[in-house]
Amino acid sequence: MVKLVHVIGAGVAGLAAAVQLQRRGAQVVLHEAATQAGGRCRSYYDRTLGATIDTGNHLIFSGNQATLAYARAIGAADELVGPADPEFPFMDLASSERWTVKVSPGPLPLWVFDSSARVPNTNWADYFSMLPLLFAKPGRSMAQTMRCNGMLWDRLLGPLFHAVMNGEAREATAQLAGAVARETFAAGGQACRPLVARNGLGSAFVDPALRLLQHGGAQIKLGSRLNDLTFSESGRVASLHFADESIALGANEGMVLAVPPNVAQSIVPGLQAPQRFSAIINVHFAVEPPFGLPPVMGLIGSTAEWLFAFDGRLSVTIYGADRLTGMPQEELVKTVWADVAHAAGLPAEPMPVSQVVMEERATFAAQPDQEMLRPATRTRWNNLMLAGDWTATGLPATIEGAIRSGQKAADLLLNEPMERR
């Protein structure tokens, strides 16, 4: 059995792997190339806004069991908050119409028969268009699997899956969308309550994990970049090479590689990984949300897609934002603020202080051809496992997928026989 594990990468996948390894009795050494843990899921102080913000706004569902279990394990369960009922407020900026989708709390989808709970101008039969998605075949897009037009698509399914898949939903992999649907809406209302990190991603996923690992005796090495690996003829990783040291792996020692796909490919020979990626843009405004504004609201017919209300700040997330990455920042901010002011009932002038956070390679493009390139957790070296939301998790690139990948990598590594030396 593996007794010491080097986890490379302290993003959510790496942290989840490290916590799982430690919980199962392994000694952990956590390496992170950056000077701060968290990867794409972290918090930092922004001088422009004079506030601590996240690298991105992540929408979590109450049906994300691995995420909730991880939060409980690190003592941060109370950091994820949301409405008591599974409700999704929307606004169509073109018509100024507002509505709230209210999913039934129980397992039966009774809400689709209630005109006050479903999307306006839809009928109950429209909602059964989702059924083929639950049985989607490999290699097919959502457009090849289900109806992707009409009022229900435009005002609920399209915006939700656009966010979850981080790209044009019609082109997205149906199997991944179906997996999300099965674990949320199809599982009943209590599985699809929207949750957010009330004090930021760092407080919900990163800082408590680091404290737990430290208290458990783990070594945490920030600014520790892995440059290369040496492989033995017996099918194992023999040593790890960092900028300032090389570490030989003993017979009962292994590693979890939880780094971005391009980094992993530069280290692991012959590794297959997705080649196309999608951007996410977040725009933060230093303004107090008006009283009564929902914590999360979907915006239809606008550049701004999802509006998040935090204490002292309004924040917008634009998914699949490749079309906007070349837009001048001043123009982008003005366009987004016009949408936000309209949705929140605020004056368009003066525009508040703002900050743009752009991730051009935020997630892999969740399309059938790229799904086929996602590697398995296990590699051909028995003491090396992969983790990350870009690996074959069965889910899109989400926090839930990242956490599952880390936990799976830890479990497989600890269960792997070490006969080959």
N, C-alpha and C positions, 0 to 999 in steps of 0.2 A: 504493500500500500504506500502511496505517496505521502510523505510526512512533511516536506517543505516545498512550497510553491512560490515561484516568482510570477506575480501578476504584472503584466506590462500594459500600462494605460490606466489612468484613474478617472475615466469617464464613468457614466452610470453602469455600463456593462462590467468594467473592471472592478468597480466598487462592489457590485452585486456578487461577482465571483469571489472577491476577497472576503466579504462577510460570510458567504456560504462556506468557503473553505475553513475559515476560522471556527464557525459554528460546528463543523464536523471534525474538529480536532487537529487540523493541519497548521503548521507554522507558515506565516505569510510574509512575503517581502513585496511591497507594492511600489512600483516604479512609475513615475510620470515625467515625461519630457518637459512639460511646462512647469512654471513655478507655482501653479495653482491647480488643485484637483477639480474635477467636474466636467472637463471637456466641453461639449456643446450644451451642457445642462448645469450651468453655474450662475452665481450671482457676483456682481462687482459694483463698486462705487463709481458712479458717473459724475464727473465734475461739472459738466454742462448742465445737467438737471439738478445737481446737488442732492442726489438720491441714489440708493442702491437699486439696481435693476437686474433683470435676468438676461442671459444671452438670447432667450426666446421665450415666448408665451406657449406653454404646453397645456393642452386640454387633456385631462385624464378622466376616464370613466370609472364609475363605482364598480363596474364589472372587471376591471383590470386587477385580477386577483394577485398576480405576482408583484405588482407595484404596491398594492396595499399590504401584502405580507412583508415585503422588504421594508416598508415604512414602519411597520410594527416591530420588526426585528431590530431596527436601529433606534427605536424609541421616538419616532417622529410621526406617529399615526395622526396626531392632532394637527399636524401642519397642512394636511389636505382637507380642504373645506369646500362646501358647495350647498346648493339648496336642499331642503329636506325632501322635496319632491322632484321627480325627473321632469324638469321643464326646460324648454329651449326657446327663448325669446328671439324674434326676428323683426327686421324692418326692411321694407322695400323703399329705398331712397328715391326712386323715380316717382312713386305714387304717395309716399309718406305713410303707407299703410303699415300697421304694426300687428303682430299676432304672436301667440305663444303656443308652441306644441306641448301638450301635457300628456305624457305617457302614463298609462295605468301603473300603479305601484306593484300589482301582482303579476304573475306569469302570463295571464291571458291578455291579449291585445284589445281590451274592451275600448280603449281610447279611439280606435279607428272608426268606431260606430257612433262617436260623439262629435257632432259638427263643431262644438265649441272647443274641443281638445285637439282636433287635427288641423292641418293646413287649410286656410280658407279656399273655397271653390274646388275642393277635392271631395271625392266620395269614398266610402269604405272599400269598394272594390279596387280602387287605385293602389292600395297598400299591398295587395297580394302580388303586385308586380315584382316585389322583392324576393318572392319564393325561389325563383330559379337561381338567385345569387347564393342561396344556402347550399346548393348542390352543384356549384360551378365546376367545370372541368379544367384540368391544367392547360395552360397556354392560351387561355381565352381572355379577352378584355371584358369589361363591364358592358360595353355596347354590344358585344357578341353574345351576351348572356341574358340581359334583361332590358326592359324598356327604359331608355335614358332621355326622355323628353316629357313634356307636359308640366302641369302645375306642381305636382308632387316632387318631380325631379328638380324643377327650377327653384322651388322654395324650401326644400328640406334635404332631399337625398343628395343632390348635386353639391350644394355647399358643404354638407357634412363629409362626404367622401372626398371632396376636393381637399379638405383640411387633413383628413386622416391619411390620405395617400400622397399628399403634397404634390399635386399635379392635376392635370385634366382628368376628371374621374372617368369619363367615357373610355379613355385609353388605358386606364389602370387595370391591373391584374384582378380578375374577378374572384379568384380563389382567396386572395388576401382580403379583399373587401368582404367576402362571405365570412371569413374567419372573424373579422371585427363585428359584423352583424350578428353572428351566432352568439358571441360573448356579451353583447350589449342589448340591442333592441329585441332580438329573438329570445333572450333570457329573461325578459320582463323589466319593468320599470326600475326596480331597485338595482339593476345592473347597468343602467345607463344614465345615472345622475352625473352631471358634469362637475368635476372637481378641479380646483386650482391650488397652487402652493401659496398659502396666505401670506407667508413672510419671505417668499422667494424660493427658488430652486435650491439654493445653497442650504437653507435651513431644513428643507424637506428631504433632500437626497444625498447631500455631500458632507456637510459638517458633522452631523450625528454619526455617519458611517465612519469617518476618520477618527472621531473620538472613541467609538466602539472598538475599532481595530487597534488603536494605540493602547487602550486599556487591556486588550487581550494579548498584548505583546508583539503585535505586528510591527515590522520596520516599514516606515513610509519615506521614500526617497523622491523628493521633488527635484526637478531639473536633472533627471536621470534618463537620458535618451539612449535607447537600444539601437546600436548601429548594425549589428550582424549577429548571426548564429553559426555555430559549428555543429555539423551533424555527424553522427557516428555511423559506421557500416551496419550496426545492429538495429537500426531503425529508431534511434533516439536523438534528441537534442543533447549534445555533449557539453556545450558551453555557450554563454551569453557574453557579448562584447559591447560594453558601453564606452563612452568617450574617455572615462578615466579609470576603468577597471574591466577585467574579464573574470567571469564567474563560471567555474566548472560545476556541472550538475552531477550529483551523486546518484547512486542506484535508486534511491527512494525520493528523488527530487524531480519536479516537473515545472511546467510553466503554462500560463494562460496568456495568449496574445490578444489584447483588447484595444486595438488601435484602429485608426481609419483604414479603409481598404487599400489606398495607394501606399501607405506606410507598410502594411502587412505584405503587400506584393513585393516590396523592395527587400524584404527580409526573408520571406519564405519562398523557396524556388518552386516555380510552376503553379503558384496559387492562382486560381480562377476567382474573379470578383466582378461585380457590376462596373460598367464603364461609363454610364451616363448618370448625371445627378441633377437635382432640382434645387432651386434657390428658395429661401425664405427671407422676407423682409419684415422687420419689426420697427415701428415708429412710435416713440414715446413722447408724450406731451406733459409738461409740468403744470397741470391744472387739476383742481379738485373736482371729482365727479359730482354731477348734480344729484341731489337727493332722489332716491327711487330708481336710479339707473341700474339695470341688472348687472351683476358681476361679469357676465359673459353674454354677448349678443351678436347674432349673425346679421350681417348687412348684405342685402341683395341689390344688385345693379349698381355697384360702386367699386372704386379701386380698393378702398378699405374693406376687408372681408369679415374679420372677427374683431370685435371691440371688447377690450378687457378694462374693467374699472377697479383700480387699486387706490389705496389711501394716498391722496396727493398726486395721482397720476392717472391719465388715460393712455392706454396702449393698444396699438393696432397690429395685427398679424396678417400678412399677405402670403398665402401659400402658392407654390408653383409660380414663383415671382420672376422667372427668367426674363419675361418680357419687359420688366421694369428695371433690371440691373444697370442698364445703360442710361436711364433717365437722369438728368441733372438733379442733384439732391434737393436743391431749393424748390424746383418744380414738383418733385415727388412729395415733399412735405406739405406744400400748399394744396396739392390735390387731395391728399389724405386728410388734412385738417378740415377742408370743406365738407368732406363726408362725415367726419367725427362731429363737427359743430352741428350739422343737420341732425344727426342721430341723437345727440345728447341735448339738443335744445340750447346750445351755447352760441354766443355771438361770433361771427366769423372774424371780426377784428376787435382788438389786436390778437394776432396769433401768438399762443404761448411759446415759451422756450421748448425746443424739441431736440430729439436725438434719434438718429437712424442707425439701426444695427442690421447689417446685411450679411447673410451667409450664402454665398453663391453655390457651394457644394454641401448644402445642409443635409440632404438625404439622397439615397440612390433613387433613380427614377423607377417608380413601382409599376413597371410595365412588363408584359409577359416575357419579352426577350431578355430583360435584365433580371427578372426573377430566376430564370434558368441559370444565371451565372453566380448566384449566391452560394458560397461554399458551406459544407457541413461543419459542425462543431469539431468533430474528430478529424485529425489529419493522419497522414501515413507514418508519422512519428508518434510513438505511443505515449510520450510524455509531453506532447504539445497539443493544446486545444485552442480553438479560436472562439472569440466572443465579440459581439457588436451587433447593432441593429441591422447591419448590412449582410450578416450571415443568414443562413436558412432557418429563420425562426418560425416561419408560417404566418408571420404578421408583417404589416408594413413597418417602415422605420419609425418606431414609436418608443417611448420610455418603457412601455410594457414589453416590447420585443427585446430591447436592450437588456433589461433586467432578467428576463427569461434566459437569454443567451448566456449571460454570466453565470447564472445558477446552474444551467445545464453543463457548461464547461467545467465548473467545479466538481459537479457530481460525477461526470464521466471520467475526469482525471483521477479522482479518489477511488473510483471503482475499477480503474484500468489495472490489469495484472502487470507486474513489473518483471516478468521472467526475462525479457530481452535486456541484456546488459551491454 
